[in-house]
């Protein structure tokens, strides 16, 4: 009996050709270049929002601690925030240098640091130079002391602009301002408005 050997047909293995690979890479590069500005805008908007939320959260914490503990709490700019002994600074108008909040039982408006480390409530280190928190007004707010009723020691409402790099940057379409009133309440308004005129 004659046996026939059965041979499976060989299937040619096929990969990508060089042209197909180059076309795919070119399409990916085009799509990536179209998406890059959107991703950058999203990152900047997100960081500005987070910075504003962190700043207003710190103000709220300082105010609440003053009311809850029935004492004064001071919040101020601090270029040494995050170091061993952070203290208030009187130079500059930009809060991105960092800020601290501490219990101030004597309600001393001249106090620039807590009398004891246990009185420190928070210390926010330097934000960096790309995202700015600029205090506005003829006498920009560098320090505020909340009374036991939660009122800050501000002669007038304070305004803080949250901007990216500089005011004229086109990406400042995402900038906004934070208003702080005489009762210690904050609100957010568009970046091209001022607190005193915006209702």
PAVOTOR-751351 format. One record per atom (N, C-alpha, C): residue in three letters; x, y, z. Coordinates in steps of 0.02 Angstrom, whole numbers, plus 32768, in hexadecimal, padded with zeros to 4 digits. Layout:
REM PAVOTOR-751351
ALAXYZ;...
***
This chain:
REM PAVOTOR-751351
UNK802B7FC68000;UNK800080008000;UNK802D803D8000;UNK801C806A7FD1;UNK804580A67FC9;UNK802D80DB7FFA;UNK805C80F7801F;UNK804B812C804E;UNK805B816F802F;UNK802B819B8036;UNK803681E0801D;UNK8046820D8058;UNK807B82318051;UNK808D82618086;UNK806682A1807B;UNK804882B880B1;UNK801F82F580AD;UNK804A832F80C5;UNK80508360809C;UNK8078839C80AD;UNK804A83D780B4;UNK804E83F980EE;UNK8026843680F9;UNK8045846E80CF;UNK801B849580AF;UNK803784CD8089;UNK8056850080B9;UNK808E851A80A7;UNK80B0854A80D2;UNK8090858F80C9;UNK807F85AC8101;UNK806285EF80FF;UNK809A86218108;UNK809E864F80DA;UNK80D3868280DE;UNK80C486B18118;UNK80F586BC8143;UNK80ED86EA817A;UNK80F887318160;UNK80C8875C8171;UNK80CB879F8156;UNK80D087D2818E;UNK80FE8800818A;UNK8104883681BB;UNK80F48878819A;UNK810588AE81BC;UNK80FA88F0819F;UNK81328900816E;UNK811F891F8139;UNK81528937810A;UNK816C89798125;UNK81A4898E810A;UNK81C289CD8120;UNK81948A088111;UNK81738A0580D8;UNK81458A3C80C5;UNK810B8A4080F6;UNK80EE8A068107;UNK80B68A068137;UNK80CC8A23817A;UNK81078A108190;UNK81208A2981D0;UNK812B8A7481CE;UNK81478A8D8197;UNK81538AD58191;UNK81128AFD818F;UNK80E08AE2816D;UNK809E8B048169;UNK807F8B0781AE;UNK80838ACF81D3;UNK80668ACD8216;UNK80898AFF8244;UNK80CB8B028241;UNK80F08B32826A;UNK80E08B7A8258;UNK80D88B878218;UNK80C68BCB8201;UNK80828BDF821C;UNK80518BB18218;UNK800E8BC08232;UNK80108BCB827E;UNK80368BA382A2;UNK803C8BAB82EA;UNK805B8BEF82FB;UNK808D8C0382D5;UNK80AD8C4482E1;UNK807D8C7E82D5;UNK80558C7982A1;UNK80248CAE8291;UNK7FF08CB282C8;UNK7FD58C7882DD;UNK7FA38C788312;UNK7FC08C928354;UNK7FFE8C7F8362;UNK801F8C97839F;UNK80288CE2839F;UNK803B8CFE8366;UNK80458D478362;UNK80048D6C8369;UNK7FCD8D4E8352;UNK7F8B8D6D835A;UNK7F738D6B83A2;UNK7F848D3583C6;UNK7F6D8D2B840A;UNK7F978D50843D;UNK7FD78D5F842D;UNK80058D7D845D;UNK7FEB8DBF847B;UNK7FD38DEF8453;UNK7FBA8E2D8472;UNK7F808E2184A2;UNK7F538DF38491;UNK7F1B8DE484BD;UNK7F328DC784FF;UNK7F638D9B84FC;UNK7F7E8D7D8539;UNK7FA08DB28564;UNK7FC78DDE8544;UNK7FE98E148569;UNK7FB68E41858A;UNK7F828E558565;UNK7F4E8E808581;UNK7F2C8E5E85BD;UNK7F1E8E1D85B6;UNK7EFE8DF885EC;UNK7F298DF7862B;UNK7F6B8DED8622;UNK7F998DEA865B;UNK7F9B8E2D867E;UNK7FA18E638657;UNK7FA68EA68674;UNK7F668EB88699;UNK7F2D8EAB8679;UNK7EEC8EBB8699;UNK7EE58E9386DA;UNK7EF98E5386D7;UNK7EF28E298712;UNK7F1F8E41874B;UNK7F5D8E55873B;UNK7F8B8E6C8770;UNK7F758EAE878D;UNK7F5B8EDB8763;UNK7F418F1B877C;UNK7F068F0E87AC;UNK7ED98EE28797;UNK7E9F8ED287C1;UNK7EB48EB38803;UNK7EE38E848801;UNK7EFC8E64883E;UNK7F1D8E96886D;UNK7F448EC48850;UNK7F668EF68878;UNK7F338F24889A;UNK7F018F3A8874;UNK7ECD8F648890;UNK7EA78F4088C7;UNK7E978F0088BC;UNK7E748ED988EF;UNK7E9E8ED1892E;UNK7EDF8EC78925;UNK7F0B8EBE895F;UNK7F0F8EFF8987;UNK7F138F388963;UNK7F188F788985;UNK7ED78F8789AB;UNK7E9E8F80898A;UNK7E5E8F8D89AD;UNK7E538F5B89E5;UNK7E6A8F1D89DC;UNK7E658EEC8A12;UNK7E8E8EFF8A4E;UNK7EC98F1C8A42;UNK7EF38F338A7A;UNK7ED28F6D8A9F;UNK7EB48F9B8A79;UNK7E908FD48A98;UNK7E578FB98AC3;UNK7E318F898AA7;UNK7DF98F6C8ACB;UNK7E108F488B0A;UNK7E488F248B05;UNK7E628F008B40;UNK7E768F328B76;UNK7E998F678B63;UNK7EAE8F998B95;UNK7E718FB98BB6;UNK7E3F8FC98B8E;UNK7E028FE88BAA;UNK7DDD8FB88BD8;UNK7DD58F7A8BC3;UNK7DB28F498BEC;UNK7DD68F3A8C2D;UNK7E188F358C29;UNK7E3F8F288C66;UNK7E388F618C98;UNK7E368F9F8C7E;UNK7E2E8FD88CAB;UNK7DEA8FD58CCE;UNK7DB68FC48CA9;UNK7D738FC08CC7;UNK7D6E8F848CF7;UNK7D858F4A8CE1;UNK7D7F8F0D8D09;UNK7DA78F108D4A;UNK7DE18F318D47;UNK7E0C8F348D82;UNK7E028F748DAA;UNK7DD78FA08D90;UNK7DC88FDF8DB2;UNK7E0790078DC0;UNK7E30900D8D8C;UNK7E6F90328D92;UNK7E7F90518D4E;UNK7EB690748D48;UNK7ECA90908D08;UNK7EF7905F8CE3;UNK7EF290628CA1;UNK7F1E903B8C76;UNK7F3A906A8C41;UNK7F7B90688C37;UNK7F9C90918C06;UNK7FB090678BCA;UNK7FA290818B8E;UNK7FB890618B50;UNK7FE090968B29;UNK801B90828B12;UNK804690B48AF1;UNK807190938ABB;UNK808D90BE8A90;UNK80BE90A88A5F;UNK80FD90928A85;UNK811C905D8A6B;UNK815890458A8D;UNK818990298A5A;UNK81C0904B8A51;UNK81F390328A22;UNK82188FF78A3E;UNK82108FEB8A7F;UNK82348FB38A9E;UNK82058F798AAF;UNK81C98F798A92;UNK819A8F438AA0;UNK81B98F008A8E;UNK81B28ED18ABA;UNK81CE8E8F8AAF;UNK82128E858ACF;UNK82328EBC8AE4;UNK82728EB68B07;UNK82658EA58B50;UNK829B8EA18B77;UNK82958E8D8BBD;UNK826A8EBE8BE5;UNK82728EFF8BD9;UNK824C8F308BFF;UNK82308F658BCF;UNK81FA8F568BAC;UNK81DD8F868B7E;UNK81C28FC38BA2;UNK81C78FFD8B81;UNK81AF903B8B9E;UNK819490688B67;UNK816E909A8B7A;UNK815190C88B4A;UNK818790F28B28;UNK817A91058AEA;UNK81A791328AC6;UNK818191718AB5;UNK81A391A98AB2;UNK818291E88AA3;UNK819692018A5E;UNK81BD91DB8A39;UNK81D391F089F7;UNK81A991CF89C1;UNK819C91F4898C;UNK817791D98953;UNK812C91DA895F;UNK810791CD8928;UNK80BE91CC892B;UNK80A291898913;UNK80CF915A8904;UNK80BA911C88E4;UNK80BD90E28915;UNK808390C48921;UNK807C908F8953;UNK8098904C893C;UNK80AE904788FC;UNK80C9900688E7;UNK810C8FF68909;UNK81289027892E;UNK816590188954;UNK81568FE7898C;UNK81168FDC899A;UNK81018FAF89CF;UNK80DB8FD68A04;UNK80B78FB38A2E;UNK80928FD48A64;UNK808D8FA68AA0;UNK80838FC58ADA;UNK807A8F9F8B18;UNK803D8FB98B3C;UNK80228F908B69;UNK7FEC8FA58B96;UNK7FFD8F898BDB;UNK7FF58FB48C0D;UNK80068F9F8C51;UNK7FD78FBF8C84;UNK7FD08F9E8CBD;UNK7FA88FB98CF4;UNK7FCC8FF68D10;UNK7FA4902A8D1D;UNK7FBF90698D37;UNK7F95907D8D74;UNK7F9D905A8DAD;UNK7F7190648DE7;UNK7F6E90AC8E00;UNK7FA490D18DF8;UNK7FA591178E10;UNK7F8791478DDD;UNK7F74912D8DA2;UNK7F5891578D6C;UNK7F8691918D5B;UNK7FC791838D5C;UNK7FF991B68D4E;UNK800191BC8D02;UNK7FF091F68CE7;UNK7FF492008C9F;UNK803C92028C86;UNK806B920C8CB4;UNK80B2920D8CA1;UNK80D391C98CA4;UNK80AF91958CBA;UNK80CD91528CC0;UNK80DD91378C7B;UNK811B91208C72;UNK813191068C31;UNK814090BB8C32;UNK8136909C8C6B;UNK814190538C6F;UNK811E903B8CAF;UNK810F8FFA8CB2;UNK80EF8FE08CEE;UNK811F8FE18D29;UNK81038FE98D64;UNK812D8FE98DA1;UNK81478FA38DB0;UNK81248F718D97;UNK81378F2B8DA3;UNK81268F048D64;UNK814D8ED18D55;UNK81428EAA8D18;UNK80FE8E888D17;UNK80E18E7A8D52;UNK809F8E598D53;UNK80688E898D3D;UNK80778ECA8D3A;UNK80468EFC8D24;UNK80448F038CD8;UNK80728EE28CB5;UNK80728EE58C6C;UNK80398EBA8C51;UNK800F8ED88C27;UNK7FD68EB48C0A;UNK7FE68E988BC5;UNK80088EBF8B9C;UNK801B8EA78B5A;UNK80568ECF8B40;UNK807D8EB18B15;UNK80B58ED28AF4;UNK80B78EBA8AAC;UNK80A78EE68A7E;UNK80A78ED58A37;UNK80E88EEC8A18;UNK810F8EBF89FB;UNK814F8ED389DD;UNK81468EFB899C;UNK817D8F128982;UNK817D8F3A8945;UNK81598F16890C;UNK812E8F3B88EA;UNK81068F1F88B3;UNK81308F188874;UNK81618F44886B;UNK81888F45882D;UNK817C8F878809;UNK819C8F9087D1;UNK81988FD087AE;UNK81668FD18775;UNK81498F998764;UNK811A8F98872B;UNK80D28FAA873F;UNK80BF8F99877B;UNK807A8FA68792;UNK807D8FD887CB;UNK805B901187C1;UNK8062904987F0;UNK802290578815;UNK802A906C8854;UNK7FF29085887D;UNK800590CC888F;UNK7FE990FC886B;UNK7FFC91428873;UNK7FC99168889C;UNK7FDE918388D5;UNK7FB291AD88FD;UNK7FAB91F188DB;UNK7F6E920B88D8;UNK7F60924988B4;UNK7F4E928188E4;UNK7F4C92BD88C9;UNK7F3692F788F0;UNK7F6F932688FF;UNK7F5D9361891A;UNK7F9093938929;UNK7FBE937B8961;UNK7FA29354898E;UNK7FCD933589C2;UNK7FBD92EB89C3;UNK7FDF92C48997;UNK7FD0927C898F;UNK7FD6925689D0;UNK7FA9922789D9;UNK7FA691FE8A16;UNK7FE191CE8A19;UNK800991D58A4D;UNK804191A78A59;UNK8034917C8A96;UNK800691938ABF;UNK7FF791708AFD;UNK7FAF917E8B11;UNK7F8E914D8B2E;UNK7F4A91588B49;UNK7F4491328B8B;UNK7F2691528BBB;UNK7F1B91328BFC;UNK7ECF912C8C07;UNK7EB890EE8C0C;UNK7E7190E28C17;UNK7E6290E48C62;UNK7E2D910A8C72;UNK7E18910D8CB8;UNK7DF090CF8CCA;UNK7DDC90CA8D09;UNK7DB590918D20;UNK7D70908F8CFF;UNK7D5C90C68CE0;UNK7D1D90C78CBA;UNK7D2790B68C71;UNK7D6590AB8C5D;UNK7D7490988C18;UNK7D7F90D18BE9;UNK7D83910E8C03;UNK7D8E91498BD8;UNK7DD991558BCF;UNK7DEE91608B91;UNK7E35916E8B86;UNK7E4491B78B95;UNK7E8291C58BA4;UNK7E9792098BB4;UNK7EA7922F8B74;UNK7E7592378B49;UNK7E80925A8B0A;UNK7E5A929C8B0C;UNK7E7B92D28AF7;UNK7E5893128AF5;UNK7E2393128AC0;UNK7E2E92ED8A89;UNK7DFE92E88A53;UNK7E0292A18A38;UNK7DD492928A0A;UNK7DD4924F89ED;UNK7E16924289C9;UNK7E2F920589D0;UNK7E6E91F489B0;UNK7E6191D0896D;UNK7E8E91DA893E;UNK7E8891B888FD;UNK7ECA919688EE;UNK7EC6915888D6;UNK7F00913188C4;UNK7EF69115887E;UNK7F2391258850;UNK7F1E910D880C;UNK7F4790CD8803;UNK7F27909A87E9;UNK7F48905A87DB;UNK7F5790598790;UNK7F979060877E;UNK7FA990678737;UNK7FE190378725;UNK7FE9902E86E3;UNK801F900486C9;UNK8056903086AE;UNK8090902C86CC;UNK80CE905086BA;UNK80C7909C86BD;UNK80A590BB868E;UNK809B91038692;UNK805791148676;UNK803F914F8686;UNK7FFA91628676;UNK7FED9160862B;UNK801E91728602;UNK8013917785B9;UNK801B91348595;UNK802790FF85B9;UNK802D90BE8599;UNK7FEA90A8857D;UNK7FE79091853D;UNK7FA6907E8520;UNK7F8490458546;UNK7FAA901E856B;UNK7F8C8FE78591;UNK7F698FFF85D0;UNK7F6A904185DC;UNK7F47905B8616;UNK7EFC9062860A;UNK7EE5904485D4;UNK7E9C903E85CC;UNK7E8190118603;UNK7EAC8FEB8623;UNK7E978FBF865A;UNK7EA38FDF869F;UNK7EBF901C869F;UNK7ECC903E86DF;UNK7E8A90538700;UNK7E8C905B8741;UNK7E5190738766;UNK7E69909887A4;UNK7E3B90BA87C4;UNK7E4B90E08800;UNK7E2490C6883B;UNK7E4290CB8876;UNK7E2190B788B4;UNK7E1590F688DD;UNK7DD8910088F2;UNK7DC6913A891C;UNK7DBC91228964;UNK7DD791488992;UNK7DD0913A89DA;UNK7DAE917689FA;UNK7D73916C8A16;UNK7D4F91A58A33;UNK7D5F91AE8A7D;UNK7D4091E08A9B;UNK7D4D91F28AE0;UNK7D3691BE8B12;UNK7D0E918D8AFC;UNK7CF791588B28;UNK7D2191188B20;UNK7D53911B8AF5;UNK7D7F90E28AEB;UNK7D6590B08AB8;UNK7D3290C48A91;UNK7D1790978A5F;UNK7D3B90A38A1C;UNK7D44906E89F6;UNK7D65907489B5;UNK7D339065897D;UNK7D4090838944;UNK7D1A90738907;UNK7D48907A88CC;UNK7D3990568897;UNK7D629057885B;UNK7D3F907E8824;UNK7D6490A98802;UNK7D4890D187CB;UNK7D7690CA878F;UNK7D5D90DD8752;UNK7D8790D98717;UNK7DC79103871D;UNK7DFB90EE86FA;UNK7E3C910F8700;UNK7E3E915686E7;UNK7E0E916A86BC;UNK7E0F91AF86A3;UNK7DE291DE86CB;UNK7DC991C78705;UNK7D9E91F0872E;UNK7DC292018770;UNK7DA792358792;UNK7DC2924687D4;UNK7D8B923C8808;UNK7DA0922B8844;UNK7D7192188879;UNK7D3F92508889;UNK7D58928D888E;UNK7D2E92C488A5;UNK7CF692D58873;UNK7D0192C48832;UNK7CCF92D78800;UNK7CA7929B87E7;UNK7CB9925F87FD;UNK7C97922487E3;UNK7C63920B8814;UNK7C25920587FC;UNK7BEE91EF8827;UNK7BD691AB8811;
***
